[in-house]
């Protein structure tokens, strides 16, 4: 009923996932990681800057 036939027993096992090295060679992965790292650095620096300003009394909470 699922549409599989008797000859499809090993079809799912033959599909290989790409290795970590193959994925690391893909430039899109590095672009995504760079964007995420950039956003993380910007957010963390904004939080640290706000905390420093609050501790110095430049901003009032």
C-alpha positions in Angstrom: 0.0 0.0 0.0 3.0 2.4 0.4 4.0 2.1 -3.2 7.2 0.1 -2.6 7.9 -3.1 -4.4 9.9 -6.1 -3.5 12.9 -4.8 -5.4 13.2 -1.7 -3.2 14.5 -3.5 -0.1 18.0 -1.9 -0.1 17.2 1.3 -1.9 17.2 3.4 1.3 20.4 1.8 2.5 22.3 2.6 -0.7 21.8 6.4 -0.3 25.0 7.8 1.3 25.0 11.0 3.3 27.8 13.4 2.4 30.8 13.3 4.8 31.7 16.2 7.0 34.7 17.0 4.8 32.4 17.2 1.8 30.1 19.5 3.6 32.9 21.7 4.8 34.1 22.2 1.3 30.8 23.8 0.4 31.1 27.6 0.4 27.4 28.0 1.3 28.1 26.4 4.7 30.9 28.8 5.4 28.8 31.7 4.3 26.0 30.7 6.7 28.5 30.2 9.5 30.1 33.6 8.9 26.7 35.4 9.0 25.7 33.6 12.2 29.1 34.5 13.8 28.8 38.1 12.7 25.3 38.4 14.2 26.5 36.8 17.4 29.4 39.2 17.7 27.2 42.2 17.0 24.6 41.1 19.6 27.2 40.3 22.3 29.1 43.6 21.7 25.8 45.5 22.0 25.0 43.8 25.3 28.5 44.4 26.7 28.4 48.0 25.6 25.1 48.5 27.3 26.3 46.9 30.5 29.4 49.0 30.5 27.3 52.2 30.0 25.0 51.2 32.8 27.8 50.4 35.2 29.5 53.7 34.3 26.3 55.6 35.0 26.0 56.9 31.4 22.6 55.4 31.1 19.8 55.2 33.7 17.9 51.9 34.0 
